[in-house]
């Protein structure tokens, strides 16, 4: 049995990224604030002197579902793919009810466009509108809106 629990975003400014996801998607903080340091952080990450702060966020319509975990490392390393403390992710996909409205909120909150909104039509299921955008730190989000 497997279940996706959370997606982690390593941020340069975790509080800014948390506020972005709260504003744009209505995410809700799930305290307590994360503070991982000392031997525990070193053992977990293999990084001597690592201190990690952050917050877990839930989506308002599915608080028990997949969550976002926003972390900030005191030691960031973007020099090579696959390092535990590199910033960002590939992309996350978020299902929304109003892709145009969410895109406007995202841009107003400091996000940006990657490409244009695309419509995929299927014979056997609702049309799907997809738009790749970026959050306030440049992490890519795939917005998906299934029209009935």
N, C-alpha and C positions, 0 to 999 in steps of 0.2 A: 504494500500500500504506500502510495506517495501523495503528497499534497504540497503545492507551492505555498509557503508561509509568508515570505516577504521578498521585496526587491530592495536592495541597498543602493543608495546613492551616496558616494563620498563627495562632500561639498567643500568648497573653499570657505564659505560662510554658512554654516548649517542653519542658523536662525533665519537668515534671508530666504533660504530654500524652503524651509518649513512654512514661512509666511506666504510664499508664492503658492505652494500647493493648497494651503488653507483658502487663500483668496480665489484661486482659479477653479479648483475642483471641490471645495467645501470639505476638504480633509479635516479630520479631528485629531488633536494630539492625544496620545495614549500614555500618560505619565506612568512611571517617573522619567525624568530626563536621564539619558544614558551618560554615565561617567565611568569609563573603563581605563584603568591605569595600573601602574606597578607591575608586580610579577604576573598578575592575571593577564594584563594586556600583552606583556612580553611573551608569555606562554601561548596565548591565543594567536598572536600575529607573527611571532618570531622577530619582532622589532624591538630592539633595546631602547628604552626611553619613550615608548609610544604612550600617548594619552589620547583618548578618544572621547568626544562629546557628541550628543545628538538626541534625537527624538524619534519615536515610532509614530506613524500616522495611520489612521484608519479611514476608509471611505465611508461616507455617511449612510449609504444604502446597504452596506455590507461590512459592518464593523468587525465581524468575526471572520471575514474573508482575508484575501491577500492584502498585506499591509506594505506601506513604504517605510523604510528605515533610513533616516538621513543621519549620516555620520560626518564628523570633521576630525581629521587626524592632526596632531601638532606637528608631525613629520609627514610631509606629502612627497610622493615620488611619482612623477609623470614621465620618467625617462624610459620605461619599458612596459609594454603591455603585460597584464597579468600580475602586477604587483598589488599586494593587498591594500596598499594605501594610495593608489592612484586615484585621481578625481574622475568622476563621471561613470557612465555605463554605456552600453551600446544603444539601446532605447528601451522604453517601457511603453506598453500599449494600454490606453485607458478608454473604456467604453463610455460614451456620452450621449445625452438625449438631444442636444442642440449644438452641433459641431460649429455652426457659424457664431452662435452666442459665446461658446467657450473659447473659440479662437480670438474673438474680440477682447474678452476678459484677459486672456493669456497675453496678448500684445500689450494691453494697457498696464499689465502687471510687470512688464519688463521682459517678456518672452519675445521670440522672433520666429520668422518663417524659415523653413528648410526648402520646401517646394510648394506646389499648389495643391488644392483640394482635388481629389480624384473620385469619380463615381464608378463603382463596379456593379454591373447588373447581372443577376443570376435568374435562371428560369424557375428554380425551385425554392428560392428563399428571398427575403427582402433585399432591396438595393443596399449597398454598403458605401458610405462616404468615408474616405480616409484622407487625413492631412498630417504630414510630418511637420512638427514645429519644435521649437527649443524652449526650455525653461529659462529662468533668469541667470543661470550659470552656463547655459549652452548645452545642457543634457537634452537629448532628442526624445520627444514624446510622439507616439503615434496615436492620434485621436481617431476613434472609430465610432461611426453613428450608423446604426442599422435602421433604415426607414421602412416603415410598414406600409 
